[in-house]
Amino acid sequence: MCRAEPRRILQLDGSRLEVDLDGEPLWVGSGGMTGLAPGDYVVVYAGQAVERMDRDEAEDIIRFNDELEGMLEAASQ
């Protein structure tokens, strides 16, 4: 299943962005967005950045998803 997830940009290379995917770097397409910089957050879906996201909102969503995954993992044990 593919989910749209906020990811922090690590570096840029032309039309590609390297983002942090749960502690691992991953290259995705920039989706034609301009004005991005390392440290910015973008929503990534199916290997493409689809929109820029506010840092606080992105970090809240990432934290929520981490907590949800932890609860689901604990419930399955």
PQR file with spaces between the fields and no chain letter, atoms N, CA, C, O and H, PARSE charges and radii, in Angstrom:
ATOM       1  N    MET     1       0.850   -1.176    0.000 -0.4000 1.5000
ATOM       2  CA   MET     1       0.000    0.000    0.000 -0.0000 2.0000
ATOM       3  C    MET     1       0.892    1.235    0.000  0.5500 1.7000
ATOM       4  O    MET     1       1.902    1.281    0.703 -0.5500 1.4000
ATOM       5  N    CYS     2       0.527    2.195   -0.762 -0.4000 1.5000
ATOM       6  CA   CYS     2       1.300    3.435   -0.865 -0.0000 2.0000
ATOM       7  C    CYS     2       0.529    4.550   -0.143  0.5500 1.7000
ATOM       8  O    CYS     2      -0.649    4.786   -0.413 -0.5500 1.4000
ATOM       9  H    CYS     2      -0.293    2.157   -1.333  0.4000 1.0000
ATOM      10  N    ARG     3       1.224    5.229    0.780 -0.4000 1.5000
ATOM      11  CA   ARG     3       0.594    6.323    1.528 -0.0000 2.0000
ATOM      12  C    ARG     3       1.348    7.614    1.255  0.5500 1.7000
ATOM      13  O    ARG     3       2.564    7.600    1.062 -0.5500 1.4000
ATOM      14  H    ARG     3       2.181    5.037    0.998  0.4000 1.0000
ATOM      15  N    ALA     4       0.638    8.711    1.241 -0.4000 1.5000
ATOM      16  CA   ALA     4       1.274   10.018    1.160 -0.0000 2.0000
ATOM      17  C    ALA     4       1.819   10.343    2.545  0.5500 1.7000
ATOM      18  O    ALA     4       1.071   10.354    3.522 -0.5500 1.4000
ATOM      19  H    ALA     4      -0.349    8.722    1.399  0.4000 1.0000
ATOM      20  N    GLU     5       3.122   10.608    2.630 -0.4000 1.5000
ATOM      21  CA   GLU     5       3.785   10.825    3.916 -0.0000 2.0000
ATOM      22  C    GLU     5       4.639   12.078    3.866  0.5500 1.7000
ATOM      23  O    GLU     5       5.287   12.338    2.852 -0.5500 1.4000
ATOM      24  H    GLU     5       3.730   10.599    1.836  0.4000 1.0000
ATOM      25  N    PRO     6       4.654   12.863    4.940 -0.5600 1.5000
ATOM      26  CA   PRO     6       5.584   13.991    4.984  0.2800 2.0000
ATOM      27  C    PRO     6       7.000   13.472    5.215  0.5500 1.7000
ATOM      28  O    PRO     6       7.222   12.580    6.034 -0.5500 1.4000
ATOM      29  N    ARG     7       7.954   14.043    4.480 -0.4000 1.5000
ATOM      30  CA   ARG     7       9.358   13.651    4.592 -0.0000 2.0000
ATOM      31  C    ARG     7      10.233   14.894    4.577  0.5500 1.7000
ATOM      32  O    ARG     7       9.948   15.865    3.877 -0.5500 1.4000
ATOM      33  H    ARG     7       7.774   14.767    3.815  0.4000 1.0000
ATOM      34  N    ARG     8      11.315   14.845    5.371 -0.4000 1.5000
ATOM      35  CA   ARG     8      12.266   15.972    5.440 -0.0000 2.0000
ATOM      36  C    ARG     8      13.280   15.838    4.317  0.5500 1.7000
ATOM      37  O    ARG     8      13.815   14.755    4.078 -0.5500 1.4000
ATOM      38  H    ARG     8      11.547   14.055    5.939  0.4000 1.0000
ATOM      39  N    ILE     9      13.540   16.934    3.635 -0.4000 1.5000
ATOM      40  CA   ILE     9      14.517   16.951    2.546 -0.0000 2.0000
ATOM      41  C    ILE     9      15.926   16.969    3.133  0.5500 1.7000
ATOM      42  O    ILE     9      16.243   17.788    3.995 -0.5500 1.4000
ATOM      43  H    ILE     9      13.105   17.813    3.828  0.4000 1.0000
ATOM      44  N    LEU    10      16.762   16.055    2.652 -0.4000 1.5000
ATOM      45  CA   LEU    10      18.160   15.997    3.067 -0.0000 2.0000
ATOM      46  C    LEU    10      19.051   16.776    2.101  0.5500 1.7000
ATOM      47  O    LEU    10      19.933   17.523    2.524 -0.5500 1.4000
ATOM      48  H    LEU    10      16.505   15.389    1.951  0.4000 1.0000
ATOM      49  N    GLN    11      18.812   16.595    0.793 -0.4000 1.5000
ATOM      50  CA   GLN    11      19.569   17.329   -0.215 -0.0000 2.0000
ATOM      51  C    GLN    11      18.799   17.337   -1.529  0.5500 1.7000
ATOM      52  O    GLN    11      17.858   16.569   -1.729 -0.5500 1.4000
ATOM      53  H    GLN    11      18.095   15.988    0.449  0.4000 1.0000
ATOM      54  N    LEU    12      19.230   18.233   -2.421 -0.4000 1.5000
ATOM      55  CA   LEU    12      18.598   18.373   -3.726 -0.0000 2.0000
ATOM      56  C    LEU    12      19.629   18.123   -4.815  0.5500 1.7000
ATOM      57  O    LEU    12      20.807   18.439   -4.651 -0.5500 1.4000
ATOM      58  H    LEU    12      19.995   18.857   -2.258  0.4000 1.0000
ATOM      59  N    ASP    13      19.175   17.549   -5.934 -0.4000 1.5000
ATOM      60  CA   ASP    13      20.035   17.318   -7.081 -0.0000 2.0000
ATOM      61  C    ASP    13      19.183   17.457   -8.336  0.5500 1.7000
ATOM      62  O    ASP    13      18.567   16.489   -8.781 -0.5500 1.4000
ATOM      63  H    ASP    13      18.218   17.292   -6.067  0.4000 1.0000
ATOM      64  N    GLY    14      19.148   18.641   -8.901 -0.4000 1.5000
ATOM      65  CA   GLY    14      18.337   18.887  -10.089 -0.0000 2.0000
ATOM      66  C    GLY    14      16.866   18.679   -9.798  0.5500 1.7000
ATOM      67  O    GLY    14      16.285   19.370   -8.960 -0.5500 1.4000
ATOM      68  H    GLY    14      19.648   19.428   -8.539  0.4000 1.0000
ATOM      69  N    SER    15      16.269   17.730  -10.489 -0.4000 1.5000
ATOM      70  CA   SER    15      14.836   17.474  -10.312 -0.0000 2.0000
ATOM      71  C    SER    15      14.573   16.351   -9.311  0.5500 1.7000
ATOM      72  O    SER    15      13.470   15.807   -9.261 -0.5500 1.4000
ATOM      73  H    SER    15      16.741   17.169  -11.169  0.4000 1.0000
ATOM      74  N    ARG    16      15.593   16.003   -8.508 -0.4000 1.5000
ATOM      75  CA   ARG    16      15.432   14.956   -7.494 -0.0000 2.0000
ATOM      76  C    ARG    16      15.674   15.526   -6.103  0.5500 1.7000
ATOM      77  O    ARG    16      16.436   16.475   -5.921 -0.5500 1.4000
ATOM      78  H    ARG    16      16.489   16.445   -8.549  0.4000 1.0000
ATOM      79  N    LEU    17      15.008   14.924   -5.136 -0.4000 1.5000
ATOM      80  CA   LEU    17      15.185   15.279   -3.734 -0.0000 2.0000
ATOM      81  C    LEU    17      15.583   14.024   -2.983  0.5500 1.7000
ATOM      82  O    LEU    17      15.007   12.960   -3.210 -0.5500 1.4000
ATOM      83  H    LEU    17      14.389   14.153   -5.285  0.4000 1.0000
ATOM      84  N    GLU    18      16.553   14.130   -2.095 -0.4000 1.5000
ATOM      85  CA   GLU    18      16.835   13.030   -1.188 -0.0000 2.0000
ATOM      86  C    GLU    18      16.100   13.341    0.101  0.5500 1.7000
ATOM      87  O    GLU    18      16.310   14.393    0.705 -0.5500 1.4000
ATOM      88  H    GLU    18      17.020   14.994   -1.911  0.4000 1.0000
ATOM      89  N    VAL    19      15.236   12.427    0.524 -0.4000 1.5000
ATOM      90  CA   VAL    19      14.428   12.635    1.717 -0.0000 2.0000
ATOM      91  C    VAL    19      14.762   11.574    2.757  0.5500 1.7000
ATOM      92  O    VAL    19      15.328   10.527    2.443 -0.5500 1.4000
ATOM      93  H    VAL    19      15.064   11.573    0.033  0.4000 1.0000
ATOM      94  N    ASP    20      14.401   11.866    3.994 -0.4000 1.5000
ATOM      95  CA   ASP    20      14.585   10.928    5.096 -0.0000 2.0000
ATOM      96  C    ASP    20      13.363   10.023    5.169  0.5500 1.7000
ATOM      97  O    ASP    20      12.256   10.476    5.461 -0.5500 1.4000
ATOM      98  H    ASP    20      13.941   12.716    4.249  0.4000 1.0000
ATOM      99  N    LEU    21      13.579    8.730    4.899 -0.4000 1.5000
ATOM     100  CA   LEU    21      12.508    7.751    4.967 -0.0000 2.0000
ATOM     101  C    LEU    21      12.780    6.860    6.167  0.5500 1.7000
ATOM     102  O    LEU    21      13.452    5.835    6.051 -0.5500 1.4000
ATOM     103  H    LEU    21      14.478    8.362    4.662  0.4000 1.0000
ATOM     104  N    ASP    22      12.257    7.255    7.320 -0.4000 1.5000
ATOM     105  CA   ASP    22      12.431    6.489    8.555 -0.0000 2.0000
ATOM     106  C    ASP    22      13.904    6.207    8.849  0.5500 1.7000
ATOM     107  O    ASP    22      14.271    5.083    9.191 -0.5500 1.4000
ATOM     108  H    ASP    22      11.711    8.088    7.415  0.4000 1.0000
ATOM     109  N    GLY    23      14.740    7.233    8.714 -0.4000 1.5000
ATOM     110  CA   GLY    23      16.158    7.112    9.029 -0.0000 2.0000
ATOM     111  C    GLY    23      17.029    6.667    7.870  0.5500 1.7000
ATOM     112  O    GLY    23      18.249    6.588    8.015 -0.5500 1.4000
ATOM     113  H    GLY    23      14.442    8.146    8.437  0.4000 1.0000
ATOM     114  N    GLU    24      16.437    6.377    6.732 -0.4000 1.5000
ATOM     115  CA   GLU    24      17.181    5.957    5.544 -0.0000 2.0000
ATOM     116  C    GLU    24      16.976    6.986    4.435  0.5500 1.7000
ATOM     117  O    GLU    24      15.863    7.480    4.257 -0.5500 1.4000
ATOM     118  H    GLU    24      15.446    6.442    6.614  0.4000 1.0000
ATOM     119  N    PRO    25      18.032    7.319    3.684 -0.5600 1.5000
ATOM     120  CA   PRO    25      17.860    8.259    2.575  0.2800 2.0000
ATOM     121  C    PRO    25      17.150    7.602    1.395  0.5500 1.7000
ATOM     122  O    PRO    25      17.365    6.424    1.108 -0.5500 1.4000
ATOM     123  N    LEU    26      16.304    8.370    0.716 -0.4000 1.5000
ATOM     124  CA   LEU    26      15.577    7.887   -0.451 -0.0000 2.0000
ATOM     125  C    LEU    26      15.465    9.033   -1.453  0.5500 1.7000
ATOM     126  O    LEU    26      15.087   10.146   -1.086 -0.5500 1.4000
ATOM     127  H    LEU    26      16.130    9.326    0.949  0.4000 1.0000
ATOM     128  N    TRP    27      15.792    8.765   -2.713 -0.4000 1.5000
ATOM     129  CA   TRP    27      15.642    9.770   -3.770 -0.0000 2.0000
ATOM     130  C    TRP    27      14.233    9.701   -4.339  0.5500 1.7000
ATOM     131  O    TRP    27      13.729    8.622   -4.651 -0.5500 1.4000
ATOM     132  H    TRP    27      16.099    7.861   -3.011  0.4000 1.0000
ATOM     133  N    VAL    28      13.602   10.870   -4.472 -0.4000 1.5000
ATOM     134  CA   VAL    28      12.266   10.978   -5.064 -0.0000 2.0000
ATOM     135  C    VAL    28      12.276   12.129   -6.056  0.5500 1.7000
ATOM     136  O    VAL    28      13.174   12.971   -6.028 -0.5500 1.4000
ATOM     137  H    VAL    28      14.012   11.746   -4.219  0.4000 1.0000
ATOM     138  N    GLY    29      11.280   12.167   -6.932 -0.4000 1.5000
ATOM     139  CA   GLY    29      11.142   13.279   -7.864 -0.0000 2.0000
ATOM     140  C    GLY    29      10.657   14.530   -7.151  0.5500 1.7000
ATOM     141  O    GLY    29       9.921   14.453   -6.168 -0.5500 1.4000
ATOM     142  H    GLY    29      10.551   11.483   -6.955  0.4000 1.0000
ATOM     143  N    SER    30      11.075   15.678   -7.655 -0.4000 1.5000
ATOM     144  CA   SER    30      10.695   16.947   -7.023 -0.0000 2.0000
ATOM     145  C    SER    30       9.296   17.403   -7.397  0.5500 1.7000
ATOM     146  O    SER    30       8.783   18.361   -6.818 -0.5500 1.4000
ATOM     147  H    SER    30      11.673   15.741   -8.454  0.4000 1.0000
ATOM     148  N    GLY    31       8.672   16.732   -8.358 -0.4000 1.5000
ATOM     149  CA   GLY    31       7.330   17.127   -8.771 -0.0000 2.0000
ATOM     150  C    GLY    31       7.284   18.504   -9.395  0.5500 1.7000
ATOM     151  O    GLY    31       6.221   19.122   -9.466 -0.5500 1.4000
ATOM     152  H    GLY    31       9.089   15.954   -8.828  0.4000 1.0000
ATOM     153  N    GLY    32       8.447   18.999   -9.854 -0.4000 1.5000
ATOM     154  CA   GLY    32       8.504   20.318  -10.480 -0.0000 2.0000
ATOM     155  C    GLY    32       8.484   21.473   -9.496  0.5500 1.7000
ATOM     156  O    GLY    32       8.457   22.632   -9.912 -0.5500 1.4000
ATOM     157  H    GLY    32       9.310   18.497   -9.796  0.4000 1.0000
ATOM     158  N    MET    33       8.496   21.185   -8.196 -0.4000 1.5000
ATOM     159  CA   MET    33       8.483   22.263   -7.197 -0.0000 2.0000
ATOM     160  C    MET    33       9.825   22.980   -7.179  0.5500 1.7000
ATOM     161  O    MET    33      10.874   22.365   -7.370 -0.5500 1.4000
ATOM     162  H    MET    33       8.517   20.244   -7.858  0.4000 1.0000
ATOM     163  N    THR    34       9.779   24.263   -6.953 -0.4000 1.5000
ATOM     164  CA   THR    34      10.996   25.070   -6.867 -0.0000 2.0000
ATOM     165  C    THR    34      11.060   25.740   -5.499  0.5500 1.7000
ATOM     166  O    THR    34      10.074   25.768   -4.762 -0.5500 1.4000
ATOM     167  H    THR    34       8.927   24.763   -6.798  0.4000 1.0000
ATOM     168  N    GLY    35      12.211   26.269   -5.175 -0.4000 1.5000
ATOM     169  CA   GLY    35      12.376   27.002   -3.920 -0.0000 2.0000
ATOM     170  C    GLY    35      12.499   26.104   -2.707  0.5500 1.7000
ATOM     171  O    GLY    35      12.363   26.573   -1.577 -0.5500 1.4000
ATOM     172  H    GLY    35      13.011   26.246   -5.773  0.4000 1.0000
ATOM     173  N    LEU    36      12.755   24.824   -2.919 -0.4000 1.5000
ATOM     174  CA   LEU    36      12.922   23.898   -1.801 -0.0000 2.0000
ATOM     175  C    LEU    36      14.363   23.937   -1.307  0.5500 1.7000
ATOM     176  O    LEU    36      15.279   24.285   -2.053 -0.5500 1.4000
ATOM     177  H    LEU    36      12.865   24.444   -3.837  0.4000 1.0000
ATOM     178  N    ALA    37      14.552   23.575   -0.035 -0.4000 1.5000
ATOM     179  CA   ALA    37      15.889   23.567    0.560 -0.0000 2.0000
ATOM     180  C    ALA    37      15.988   22.415    1.551  0.5500 1.7000
ATOM     181  O    ALA    37      14.975   21.952    2.074 -0.5500 1.4000
ATOM     182  H    ALA    37      13.808   23.293    0.571  0.4000 1.0000
ATOM     183  N    PRO    38      17.216   21.948    1.810 -0.5600 1.5000
ATOM     184  CA   PRO    38      17.377   20.925    2.843  0.2800 2.0000
ATOM     185  C    PRO    38      16.737   21.396    4.153  0.5500 1.7000
ATOM     186  O    PRO    38      16.875   22.554    4.546 -0.5500 1.4000
ATOM     187  N    GLY    39      16.039   20.475    4.815 -0.4000 1.5000
ATOM     188  CA   GLY    39      15.337   20.809    6.056 -0.0000 2.0000
ATOM     189  C    GLY    39      13.864   21.082    5.845  0.5500 1.7000
ATOM     190  O    GLY    39      13.078   20.992    6.788 -0.5500 1.4000
ATOM     191  H    GLY    39      15.927   19.534    4.495  0.4000 1.0000
ATOM     192  N    ASP    40      13.466   21.420    4.599 -0.4000 1.5000
ATOM     193  CA   ASP    40      12.046   21.601    4.295 -0.0000 2.0000
ATOM     194  C    ASP    40      11.354   20.244    4.324  0.5500 1.7000
ATOM     195  O    ASP    40      12.004   19.203    4.229 -0.5500 1.4000
ATOM     196  H    ASP    40      14.104   21.493    3.833  0.4000 1.0000
ATOM     197  N    TYR    41      10.046   20.265    4.454 -0.4000 1.5000
ATOM     198  CA   TYR    41       9.248   19.043    4.425 -0.0000 2.0000
ATOM     199  C    TYR    41       8.362   19.046    3.188  0.5500 1.7000
ATOM     200  O    TYR    41       7.799   20.072    2.806 -0.5500 1.4000
ATOM     201  H    TYR    41       9.518   21.110    4.531  0.4000 1.0000
ATOM     202  N    VAL    42       8.253   17.871    2.571 -0.4000 1.5000
ATOM     203  CA   VAL    42       7.355   17.686    1.435 -0.0000 2.0000
ATOM     204  C    VAL    42       6.534   16.426    1.677  0.5500 1.7000
ATOM     205  O    VAL    42       6.960   15.518    2.391 -0.5500 1.4000
ATOM     206  H    VAL    42       8.710   17.037    2.881  0.4000 1.0000
ATOM     207  N    VAL    43       5.354   16.386    1.074 -0.4000 1.5000
ATOM     208  CA   VAL    43       4.539   15.176    1.104 -0.0000 2.0000
ATOM     209  C    VAL    43       4.989   14.326   -0.075  0.5500 1.7000
ATOM     210  O    VAL    43       5.026   14.798   -1.212 -0.5500 1.4000
ATOM     211  H    VAL    43       5.008   17.124    0.494  0.4000 1.0000
ATOM     212  N    VAL    44       5.333   13.057    0.203 -0.4000 1.5000
ATOM     213  CA   VAL    44       5.807   12.141   -0.839 -0.0000 2.0000
ATOM     214  C    VAL    44       4.759   11.061   -1.059  0.5500 1.7000
ATOM     215  O    VAL    44       4.264   10.446   -0.114 -0.5500 1.4000
ATOM     216  H    VAL    44       5.303   12.674    1.126  0.4000 1.0000
ATOM     217  N    TYR    45       4.432   10.845   -2.335 -0.4000 1.5000
ATOM     218  CA   TYR    45       3.491    9.791   -2.711 -0.0000 2.0000
ATOM     219  C    TYR    45       4.012    9.120   -3.974  0.5500 1.7000
ATOM     220  O    TYR    45       4.266    9.782   -4.980 -0.5500 1.4000
ATOM     221  H    TYR    45       4.834   11.344   -3.102  0.4000 1.0000
ATOM     222  N    ALA    46       4.167    7.819   -3.915 -0.4000 1.5000
ATOM     223  CA   ALA    46       4.584    7.017   -5.070 -0.0000 2.0000
ATOM     224  C    ALA    46       5.869    7.557   -5.706  0.5500 1.7000
ATOM     225  O    ALA    46       5.974    7.647   -6.930 -0.5500 1.4000
ATOM     226  H    ALA    46       3.960    7.281   -3.098  0.4000 1.0000
ATOM     227  N    GLY    47       6.837    7.911   -4.868 -0.4000 1.5000
ATOM     228  CA   GLY    47       8.138    8.326   -5.377 -0.0000 2.0000
ATOM     229  C    GLY    47       8.219    9.751   -5.882  0.5500 1.7000
ATOM     230  O    GLY    47       9.207   10.127   -6.513 -0.5500 1.4000
ATOM     231  H    GLY    47       6.751    7.838   -3.875  0.4000 1.0000
ATOM     232  N    GLN    48       7.193   10.554   -5.615 -0.4000 1.5000
ATOM     233  CA   GLN    48       7.157   11.950   -6.054 -0.0000 2.0000
ATOM     234  C    GLN    48       6.780   12.864   -4.903  0.5500 1.7000
ATOM     235  O    GLN    48       5.889   12.548   -4.115 -0.5500 1.4000
ATOM     236  H    GLN    48       6.390   10.249   -5.103  0.4000 1.0000
ATOM     237  N    ALA    49       7.456   13.993   -4.809 -0.4000 1.5000
ATOM     238  CA   ALA    49       7.015   15.042   -3.891 -0.0000 2.0000
ATOM     239  C    ALA    49       5.802   15.699   -4.525  0.5500 1.7000
ATOM     240  O    ALA    49       5.852   16.118   -5.682 -0.5500 1.4000
ATOM     241  H    ALA    49       8.180   14.251   -5.450  0.4000 1.0000
ATOM     242  N    VAL    50       4.709   15.793   -3.772 -0.4000 1.5000
ATOM     243  CA   VAL    50       3.480   16.341   -4.353 -0.0000 2.0000
ATOM     244  C    VAL    50       3.097   17.708   -3.775  0.5500 1.7000
ATOM     245  O    VAL    50       2.332   18.448   -4.394 -0.5500 1.4000
ATOM     246  H    VAL    50       4.668   15.453   -2.832  0.4000 1.0000
ATOM     247  N    GLU    51       3.622   18.044   -2.599 -0.4000 1.5000
ATOM     248  CA   GLU    51       3.382   19.376   -2.053 -0.0000 2.0000
ATOM     249  C    GLU    51       4.335   19.657   -0.899  0.5500 1.7000
ATOM     250  O    GLU    51       4.833   18.743   -0.242 -0.5500 1.4000
ATOM     251  H    GLU    51       4.244   17.443   -2.097  0.4000 1.0000
ATOM     252  N    ARG    52       4.571   20.926   -0.672 -0.4000 1.5000
ATOM     253  CA   ARG    52       5.374   21.358    0.472 -0.0000 2.0000
ATOM     254  C    ARG    52       4.487   21.359    1.699  0.5500 1.7000
ATOM     255  O    ARG    52       3.285   21.606    1.601 -0.5500 1.4000
ATOM     256  H    ARG    52       4.166   21.669   -1.206  0.4000 1.0000
ATOM     257  N    MET    53       5.080   21.079    2.874 -0.4000 1.5000
ATOM     258  CA   MET    53       4.299   21.031    4.105 -0.0000 2.0000
ATOM     259  C    MET    53       4.993   21.835    5.201  0.5500 1.7000
ATOM     260  O    MET    53       6.220   21.848    5.291 -0.5500 1.4000
ATOM     261  H    MET    53       6.056   20.878    2.954  0.4000 1.0000
ATOM     262  N    ASP    54       4.209   22.492    6.016 -0.4000 1.5000
ATOM     263  CA   ASP    54       4.699   23.229    7.165 -0.0000 2.0000
ATOM     264  C    ASP    54       5.435   22.274    8.113  0.5500 1.7000
ATOM     265  O    ASP    54       4.972   21.161    8.358 -0.5500 1.4000
ATOM     266  H    ASP    54       3.212   22.481    5.942  0.4000 1.0000
ATOM     267  N    ARG    55       6.566   22.709    8.637 -0.4000 1.5000
ATOM     268  CA   ARG    55       7.411   21.873    9.498 -0.0000 2.0000
ATOM     269  C    ARG    55       6.651   21.333   10.713  0.5500 1.7000
ATOM     270  O    ARG    55       6.708   20.134   10.985 -0.5500 1.4000
ATOM     271  H    ARG    55       6.942   23.614    8.438  0.4000 1.0000
ATOM     272  N    ASP    56       5.951   22.186   11.437 -0.4000 1.5000
ATOM     273  CA   ASP    56       5.240   21.736   12.640 -0.0000 2.0000
ATOM     274  C    ASP    56       4.176   20.699   12.309  0.5500 1.7000
ATOM     275  O    ASP    56       4.047   19.691   13.004 -0.5500 1.4000
ATOM     276  H    ASP    56       5.905   23.161   11.215  0.4000 1.0000
ATOM     277  N    GLU    57       3.416   20.946   11.250 -0.4000 1.5000
ATOM     278  CA   GLU    57       2.374   20.001   10.843 -0.0000 2.0000
ATOM     279  C    GLU    57       2.994   18.670   10.420  0.5500 1.7000
ATOM     280  O    GLU    57       2.494   17.607   10.788 -0.5500 1.4000
ATOM     281  H    GLU    57       3.521   21.765   10.686  0.4000 1.0000
ATOM     282  N    ALA    58       4.077   18.724    9.650 -0.4000 1.5000
ATOM     283  CA   ALA    58       4.747   17.498    9.201 -0.0000 2.0000
ATOM     284  C    ALA    58       5.277   16.701   10.383  0.5500 1.7000
ATOM     285  O    ALA    58       5.106   15.483   10.436 -0.5500 1.4000
ATOM     286  H    ALA    58       4.483   19.587    9.351  0.4000 1.0000
ATOM     287  N    GLU    59       5.916   17.373   11.328 -0.4000 1.5000
ATOM     288  CA   GLU    59       6.467   16.670   12.487 -0.0000 2.0000
ATOM     289  C    GLU    59       5.362   16.082   13.364  0.5500 1.7000
ATOM     290  O    GLU    59       5.544   15.011   13.943 -0.5500 1.4000
ATOM     291  H    GLU    59       6.055   18.363   11.285  0.4000 1.0000
ATOM     292  N    ASP    60       4.224   16.763   13.471 -0.4000 1.5000
ATOM     293  CA   ASP    60       3.073   16.212   14.209 -0.0000 2.0000
ATOM     294  C    ASP    60       2.561   14.933   13.542  0.5500 1.7000
ATOM     295  O    ASP    60       2.267   13.952   14.224 -0.5500 1.4000
ATOM     296  H    ASP    60       4.076   17.633   13.001  0.4000 1.0000
ATOM     297  N    ILE    61       2.456   14.944   12.226 -0.4000 1.5000
ATOM     298  CA   ILE    61       1.970   13.761   11.503 -0.0000 2.0000
ATOM     299  C    ILE    61       2.956   12.611   11.631  0.5500 1.7000
ATOM     300  O    ILE    61       2.548   11.470   11.846 -0.5500 1.4000
ATOM     301  H    ILE    61       2.695   15.741   11.672  0.4000 1.0000
ATOM     302  N    ILE    62       4.243   12.891   11.503 -0.4000 1.5000
ATOM     303  CA   ILE    62       5.261   11.843   11.636 -0.0000 2.0000
ATOM     304  C    ILE    62       5.214   11.239   13.037  0.5500 1.7000
ATOM     305  O    ILE    62       5.278   10.019   13.188 -0.5500 1.4000
ATOM     306  H    ILE    62       4.576   13.818   11.328  0.4000 1.0000
ATOM     307  N    ARG    63       5.104   12.074   14.049 -0.4000 1.5000
ATOM     308  CA   ARG    63       5.030   11.599   15.435 -0.0000 2.0000
ATOM     309  C    ARG    63       3.765   10.744   15.641  0.5500 1.7000
ATOM     310  O    ARG    63       3.832    9.678   16.253 -0.5500 1.4000
ATOM     311  H    ARG    63       5.053   13.065   13.926  0.4000 1.0000
ATOM     312  N    PHE    64       2.630   11.208   15.137 -0.4000 1.5000
ATOM     313  CA   PHE    64       1.382   10.441   15.249 -0.0000 2.0000
ATOM     314  C    PHE    64       1.519    9.073   14.581  0.5500 1.7000
ATOM     315  O    PHE    64       1.141    8.056   15.163 -0.5500 1.4000
ATOM     316  H    PHE    64       2.576   12.074   14.640  0.4000 1.0000
ATOM     317  N    ASN    65       2.061    9.049   13.358 -0.4000 1.5000
ATOM     318  CA   ASN    65       2.227    7.778   12.644 -0.0000 2.0000
ATOM     319  C    ASN    65       3.155    6.831   13.395  0.5500 1.7000
ATOM     320  O    ASN    65       2.900    5.627   13.440 -0.5500 1.4000
ATOM     321  H    ASN    65       2.368    9.875   12.885  0.4000 1.0000
ATOM     322  N    ASP    66       4.227    7.353   13.984 -0.4000 1.5000
ATOM     323  CA   ASP    66       5.143    6.519   14.769 -0.0000 2.0000
ATOM     324  C    ASP    66       4.426    5.916   15.983  0.5500 1.7000
ATOM     325  O    ASP    66       4.588    4.733   16.282 -0.5500 1.4000
ATOM     326  H    ASP    66       4.435    8.331   13.948  0.4000 1.0000
ATOM     327  N    GLU    67       3.632    6.738   16.680 -0.4000 1.5000
ATOM     328  CA   GLU    67       2.895    6.250   17.847 -0.0000 2.0000
ATOM     329  C    GLU    67       1.851    5.211   17.433  0.5500 1.7000
ATOM     330  O    GLU    67       1.687    4.197   18.112 -0.5500 1.4000
ATOM     331  H    GLU    67       3.500    7.699   16.438  0.4000 1.0000
ATOM     332  N    LEU    68       1.155    5.450   16.340 -0.4000 1.5000
ATOM     333  CA   LEU    68       0.153    4.509   15.844 -0.0000 2.0000
ATOM     334  C    LEU    68       0.804    3.172   15.482  0.5500 1.7000
ATOM     335  O    LEU    68       0.292    2.114   15.850 -0.5500 1.4000
ATOM     336  H    LEU    68       1.288    6.273   15.788  0.4000 1.0000
ATOM     337  N    GLU    69       1.910    3.215   14.777 -0.4000 1.5000
ATOM     338  CA   GLU    69       2.605    1.973   14.427 -0.0000 2.0000
ATOM     339  C    GLU    69       3.048    1.216   15.673  0.5500 1.7000
ATOM     340  O    GLU    69       2.966   -0.011   15.712 -0.5500 1.4000
ATOM     341  H    GLU    69       2.326    4.074   14.479  0.4000 1.0000
ATOM     342  N    GLY    70       3.519    1.939   16.699 -0.4000 1.5000
ATOM     343  CA   GLY    70       3.913    1.303   17.951 -0.0000 2.0000
ATOM     344  C    GLY    70       2.736    0.632   18.634  0.5500 1.7000
ATOM     345  O    GLY    70       2.870   -0.476   19.154 -0.5500 1.4000
ATOM     346  H    GLY    70       3.586    2.937   16.668  0.4000 1.0000
ATOM     347  N    MET    71       1.585    1.289   18.640 -0.4000 1.5000
ATOM     348  CA   MET    71       0.392    0.697   19.249 -0.0000 2.0000
ATOM     349  C    MET    71      -0.069   -0.536   18.483  0.5500 1.7000
ATOM     350  O    MET    71      -0.444   -1.536   19.094 -0.5500 1.4000
ATOM     351  H    MET    71       1.476    2.189   18.217  0.4000 1.0000
ATOM     352  N    LEU    72      -0.046   -0.479   17.159 -0.4000 1.5000
ATOM     353  CA   LEU    72      -0.458   -1.614   16.352 -0.0000 2.0000
ATOM     354  C    LEU    72       0.489   -2.793   16.535  0.5500 1.7000
ATOM     355  O    LEU    72       0.057   -3.944   16.590 -0.5500 1.4000
ATOM     356  H    LEU    72       0.259    0.334   16.663  0.4000 1.0000
ATOM     357  N    GLU    73       1.768   -2.501   16.629 -0.4000 1.5000
ATOM     358  CA   GLU    73       2.751   -3.560   16.850 -0.0000 2.0000
ATOM     359  C    GLU    73       2.545   -4.215   18.208  0.5500 1.7000
ATOM     360  O    GLU    73       2.592   -5.440   18.318 -0.5500 1.4000
ATOM     361  H    GLU    73       2.119   -1.566   16.585  0.4000 1.0000
ATOM     362  N    ALA    74       2.315   -3.407   19.252 -0.4000 1.5000
ATOM     363  CA   ALA    74       2.088   -3.929   20.598 -0.0000 2.0000
ATOM     364  C    ALA    74       0.815   -4.768   20.649  0.5500 1.7000
ATOM     365  O    ALA    74       0.774   -5.788   21.337 -0.5500 1.4000
ATOM     366  H    ALA    74       2.276   -2.411   19.164  0.4000 1.0000
ATOM     367  N    ALA    75      -0.222   -4.351   19.929 -0.4000 1.5000
ATOM     368  CA   ALA    75      -1.493   -5.072   19.931 -0.0000 2.0000
ATOM     369  C    ALA    75      -1.385   -6.421   19.216  0.5500 1.7000
ATOM     370  O    ALA    75      -2.153   -7.338   19.506 -0.5500 1.4000
ATOM     371  H    ALA    75      -0.190   -3.523   19.370  0.4000 1.0000
ATOM     372  N    SER    76      -0.445   -6.542   18.292 -0.4000 1.5000
ATOM     373  CA   SER    76      -0.327   -7.790   17.533 -0.0000 2.0000
ATOM     374  C    SER    76       0.541   -8.823   18.235  0.5500 1.7000
ATOM     375  O    SER    76       0.672   -9.950   17.756 -0.5500 1.4000
ATOM     376  H    SER    76       0.179   -5.797   18.057  0.4000 1.0000
ATOM     377  N    GLN    77       1.137   -8.451   19.365 -0.4000 1.5000
ATOM     378  CA   GLN    77       2.016   -9.394   20.080 -0.0000 2.0000
ATOM     379  C    GLN    77       1.275  -10.172   21.125  0.5500 1.7000
ATOM     380  O    GLN    77       1.868  -11.003   21.812 -0.5500 1.4000
ATOM     381  H    GLN    77       1.031   -7.536   19.753  0.4000 1.0000
